[in-house]
């Protein structure tokens, strides 16, 4: 490859995809590993507040501005009795947790998590157990969390010290129900029926809620996408979203192919969208089904060490991926992919938030720090609010082991009319060369360049630790704006945030 690679894009405020739902910057806390115990909750820690929550962790979560957090699982929810996690702590049972084969102490449950989410400035996306339980437990839980009082379960909540209802608005009907690893795995017919009937009962208690049906556990499942079609055939009128889950890894150590995996994600979203629209047509419905990408991330570094965990321990270090620089680039590209599908992807949850495949890591009784993936996630969440625009991009391309015609430049743009700001997110996937990018932004007359943030590192395998932030952004990027023309020399393998303001 020569050194004269060029790309161009046109950005016009009239080329709108859709308003970005802030909830695409959501995350996930499951009762798994050290996400809860030793993560958000560590009563003995010197920075713990009066409820045992770590204030240093809350500060880092607040920096990310996470709008919604899925809870309590994940695979965990399919064997969870929510009643075990409410009421006096000394009376709560210890249970065998079957999904991850640990002991759940139930010190933290629904009320504590609602308290924590408030401190972190987040809404809660609650999940119900459709593995070992069903309609009745879900109905009772929503009565407990959402009714003001005057019934058995709402009064039980009051007796537990919570006078006001939590008013959780978004609910997941189970988790990954087609997965053989799931306790209570179901066929699409079985799940479609129970999801529909549970949805009906929950809506009778609180008609204002939104519901998410389980899609396939991943695009590689043998059930995909027939599962989505069957489930939606049963639930189309009862639910508002269908879920998508995906994780990527670089097991082959092939960075060019790894960074191209957003092509797979793009295709996954398009396939689920098409399936939703097929059922919409089939049922002669006027309603559009939206997507909740409620599990996504990089996950592969911890696979070997997780095989060595002693079963039936309490909050062992599980799924503790230590992310490197190339992981941050892929996470940036995944966020760009959501923005390009803002018309259909309305919620997404980076799985997960603390310690477990997470942007934030902690030491027990020690420090908390930012992993490499913290930065693109934070930039997208903080600067990516507004209307997603369609950049008309022309980029040189490459072929990798699994993908053809992969654009070296990945881009998305968000226009915040109220604040008179426009933000361009750009990833250069080229492993060796920078790319000269010229962008026509004449439609944003009177705008000037605020900053050009860059995340770059010569070592794709560089990681952050509590002692050293080897990968962190700087804001002395080289973008120049002159007469509506933006010129950027996009560094090789870099994540870029370019902000313009009137």
SVG drawing of the C-alpha trace seen along z (x, -y; Angstrom):
<svg xmlns="http://www.w3.org/2000/svg" viewBox="-55 -32 59 59">
<polyline fill="none" stroke="black" stroke-width="0.4" points="0.0,0.0 1.2,-3.5 1.0,-6.4 -1.5,-8.3 -4.8,-6.8 -7.7,-9.2 -11.3,-9.1 -14.1,-11.6 -17.4,-12.2 -20.3,-14.6 -22.2,-15.5 -25.6,-17.2 -28.0,-18.1 -30.9,-17.0 -29.6,-13.4 -31.2,-12.1 -31.3,-8.5 -33.3,-9.0 -33.2,-10.6 -30.7,-8.7 -32.5,-7.0 -30.1,-7.8 -30.7,-4.3 -28.3,-2.9 -25.6,-3.9 -27.0,-1.5 -25.1,1.1 -25.7,4.3 -25.0,5.5 -25.6,9.3 -25.1,11.2 -22.0,12.8 -18.3,12.7 -17.4,9.5 -19.9,7.2 -22.1,6.7 -20.0,8.0 -16.6,6.4 -17.7,4.3 -20.6,1.8 -21.0,3.1 -18.2,3.6 -19.3,2.5 -15.9,2.8 -14.2,0.6 -12.8,-2.8 -14.8,-4.5 -18.1,-2.7 -21.1,-4.8 -23.6,-4.1 -25.3,-1.5 -22.1,0.3 -21.8,-1.1 -18.3,-2.1 -18.3,-5.8 -15.3,-5.6 -17.2,-3.2 -20.3,-5.4 -18.0,-8.4 -16.7,-6.4 -20.2,-5.2 -21.4,-8.8 -18.6,-9.8 -20.0,-7.4 -23.5,-8.9 -25.2,-5.5 -28.9,-6.1 -30.2,-2.5 -28.8,0.6 -30.1,4.2 -30.5,6.2 -30.2,8.9 -29.2,11.0 -28.4,12.6 -28.2,16.3 -28.5,15.7 -32.1,14.6 -33.3,17.9 -32.9,19.5 -33.5,16.4 -36.2,16.0 -36.6,12.3 -38.2,12.8 -34.8,14.0 -33.3,10.5 -35.8,8.4 -36.6,7.8 -34.3,8.0 -30.8,9.0 -30.2,11.3 -33.2,13.4 -32.2,13.7 -31.2,17.3 -28.0,18.3 -28.7,20.1 -26.8,22.2 -26.6,20.1 -26.8,22.5 -25.8,20.3 -22.3,19.6 -22.1,22.3 -21.5,20.0 -23.2,19.2 -25.5,16.1 -25.7,14.4 -28.7,12.2 -27.2,9.2 -28.1,7.1 -31.5,7.4 -34.1,5.4 -34.4,2.5 -30.7,2.1 -30.1,2.1 -32.8,-0.5 -31.0,-2.7 -27.7,-2.2 -29.0,-3.0 -30.4,-6.3 -27.0,-7.2 -25.5,-6.4 -28.1,-8.5 -29.5,-5.5 -32.9,-3.9 -33.3,-0.1 -34.1,2.4 -35.5,5.2 -35.5,8.9 -38.0,11.6 -37.3,15.3 -39.0,17.3 -36.6,20.3 -37.7,21.9 -40.6,19.6 -43.3,17.8 -46.4,15.6 -47.1,15.5 -43.6,14.6 -43.4,11.8 -46.8,10.5 -45.9,10.4 -42.6,8.7 -44.1,5.9 -46.8,5.4 -44.0,5.2 -41.9,2.6 -44.5,0.5 -47.8,0.3 -48.2,-2.5 -49.8,-0.4 -53.0,1.2 -52.1,4.7 -50.1,7.6 -46.9,7.1 -46.9,3.3 -47.5,3.2 -44.7,5.8 -42.4,3.3 -43.5,0.6 -42.9,2.8 -39.3,3.2 -38.8,-0.5 -39.7,-1.6 -42.8,-3.8 -42.7,-4.9 -42.8,-2.5 -39.7,-2.1 -41.7,-2.5 -39.4,-0.4 -40.5,-1.1 -38.5,1.4 -38.7,5.2 -37.0,8.1 -39.1,11.3 -36.4,13.8 -32.9,14.2 -31.4,16.2 -34.2,18.8 -32.9,20.8 -29.5,21.4 -28.8,25.0 -26.8,23.4 -30.0,21.7 -31.8,23.2 -35.2,23.7 -34.3,23.6 -37.4,23.5 -38.3,24.0 -39.5,20.9 -43.1,22.1 -42.8,22.7 -41.1,19.4 -43.4,17.4 -46.4,18.6 -45.1,18.0 -43.6,14.6 -47.0,13.5 -49.0,14.6 -46.4,13.1 -46.5,9.8 -50.3,9.7 -50.3,10.3 -47.6,7.7 -49.4,5.1 -52.6,5.6 -50.7,4.6 -49.0,1.7 -50.1,0.7 -47.3,-1.9 -44.4,0.5 -42.3,1.5 -41.4,5.1 -38.5,6.8 -38.9,10.3 -35.8,12.6 -34.3,13.0 -31.8,15.7 -28.8,15.8 -26.6,14.9 -26.6,14.9 -24.6,18.1 -27.4,20.1 -29.0,22.9 -32.3,21.4 -31.5,18.0 -33.6,16.2 -36.5,18.7 -36.6,18.2 -37.3,14.5 -40.0,15.1 -41.8,17.7 -41.5,15.7 -42.7,12.5 -45.6,14.4 -46.8,15.0 -45.8,11.7 -45.9,9.0 -48.8,7.1 -47.6,7.6 -44.0,6.5 -42.1,3.4 -38.6,4.7 -36.8,7.9 -33.3,8.5 -30.0,9.1 -26.8,10.4 -23.3,10.5 -19.7,10.8 -16.5,10.7 -13.0,11.9 -9.6,12.1 -8.7,15.7 -6.9,16.0 -4.8,12.9 -5.8,11.5 -6.3,7.7 -7.5,6.9 -10.2,9.6 -11.0,8.7 -11.7,5.0 -13.9,6.1 -16.3,8.0 -18.7,5.0 -19.6,6.1 -21.1,9.2 -22.9,7.0 -24.3,4.8 -25.7,7.9 -27.1,9.3 -29.1,6.0 -30.3,6.0 -31.5,9.6 -33.4,9.1 -35.0,5.9 -36.1,7.8 -37.5,10.6 -39.5,8.1 -40.8,6.5 -41.8,9.8 -44.0,10.5 -45.4,7.0 -46.5,7.6 -47.7,11.1 -49.9,9.8 -51.1,6.7 -49.8,4.7 -49.2,0.9 -46.7,1.2 -42.9,1.1 -40.9,3.5 -37.7,2.0 -34.4,3.7 -32.8,3.9 -29.2,4.9 -29.1,5.7 -25.8,7.6 -22.7,6.6 -19.0,6.4 -15.6,8.0 -15.3,11.2 -12.6,13.8 -9.6,13.0 -10.9,14.6 -12.1,17.9 -9.2,20.0 -8.9,18.7 -12.7,19.1 -12.3,22.9 -10.2,23.0 -12.8,21.5 -13.7,23.5 -17.5,24.2 -19.8,22.8 -17.5,20.0 -18.8,16.5 -18.2,13.7 -15.0,15.2 -13.3,13.2 -15.2,14.5 -15.1,13.1 -12.5,10.6 -11.2,9.6 -8.3,7.2 -8.9,5.2 -6.3,4.0 -6.1,1.1 -7.5,3.1 -10.5,4.0 -11.2,0.3 -11.2,-0.2 -13.7,2.6 -16.0,1.3 -15.8,-2.2 -16.8,-0.6 -19.7,1.3 -21.0,-2.0 -20.8,-3.5 -22.8,-0.6 -25.6,-1.3 -25.7,-5.0 -26.0,-4.0 -29.0,-1.9 -30.6,-4.5 -33.9,-4.1 -34.3,-0.6 -31.8,0.0 -33.4,-2.0 -31.6,-0.3 -28.3,1.4 -26.4,2.6 -22.7,2.9 -22.2,6.1 -21.1,5.5 -20.3,2.4 -17.9,3.4 -15.2,6.1 -17.1,8.6 -16.2,7.9 -16.3,4.3 -15.0,0.8 -14.4,0.3 -12.2,2.6 -11.8,2.7 -9.5,4.3 -11.1,5.7 -10.3,3.2 -8.3,1.2 -8.5,-1.0 -10.8,-1.4 -9.6,-2.2 -10.6,-2.6 -10.1,0.1 -9.3,-0.8 -12.9,-0.3 -14.0,-3.0 -13.0,-5.8 -15.0,-5.2 -18.0,-4.2 -17.8,-7.4 -17.2,-9.6 -20.2,-8.1 -22.4,-8.4 -21.4,-12.0 -21.2,-13.4 -23.5,-11.1 -26.9,-12.5 -29.1,-14.1 -30.0,-13.0 -28.0,-10.4 -26.9,-11.6 -26.0,-9.6 -22.4,-10.4 -22.0,-9.9 -18.7,-8.1 -16.2,-7.0 -13.4,-5.0 -10.7,-2.6 -11.5,1.0 -9.8,4.2 -10.5,7.9 -9.9,10.0 -10.1,13.7 -13.9,13.6 -15.0,10.3 -14.8,8.6 -14.9,4.9 -14.4,3.7 -14.1,-0.1 -10.9,-1.2 -12.9,-4.3 -15.9,-3.6 -17.9,-6.7 -21.1,-8.0 -22.3,-11.5 -24.7,-13.0 -26.3,-16.4 -27.6,-18.1 -29.7,-20.9 -30.6,-22.2 -27.0,-22.7 -25.9,-23.6 -23.3,-20.9 -22.3,-18.1 -20.0,-15.2 -18.2,-12.9 -17.0,-9.5 -14.3,-7.9 -12.3,-4.7 -9.4,-4.0 -9.0,-0.2 -5.8,-0.4 -3.0,1.4 -0.1,-0.6 -1.3,-3.8 -3.0,-7.0 -5.8,-8.1 -6.4,-11.7 -10.1,-12.3 -11.8,-15.4 -15.3,-16.1 -17.8,-18.5 -19.7,-20.1 -20.9,-23.2 -24.5,-22.5 -23.2,-23.5 -22.6,-27.1 -21.0,-29.2 -19.8,-26.1 -16.2,-26.0 -14.0,-23.2 -14.2,-22.6 -11.8,-19.7 -10.4,-16.5 -10.0,-13.8 -7.8,-10.8 -7.3,-7.4 -4.2,-5.9 -1.3,-3.6 1.5,-1.9 0.9,1.3 -2.5,2.9 -2.0,5.2 -1.4,2.3 -3.6,2.6 -4.5,0.3 -3.9,1.3 -4.5,-0.3 -0.9,-1.6 -0.7,-2.7 -3.2,-4.1 -1.2,-3.1 -4.2,-3.7 -6.0,-7.1 -7.2,-9.8 -5.6,-13.1 -7.3,-16.1 -4.6,-17.4 -5.8,-15.8 -5.0,-17.4 -8.5,-18.2 -8.8,-21.6 -12.0,-23.3 -11.9,-26.0 -14.9,-27.3 -17.1,-24.2 -14.3,-21.8 -12.9,-19.5 -9.5,-18.0 -8.3,-15.2 -5.2,-13.0 -6.8,-10.0 -4.0,-8.1 -3.6,-4.4 -5.7,-2.2 -7.3,-5.1 -10.6,-6.2 -11.4,-9.9 -14.1,-12.3 -14.4,-15.5 -16.7,-18.1 -18.1,-21.2 -20.1,-23.9 -21.9,-27.0"/>
</svg>
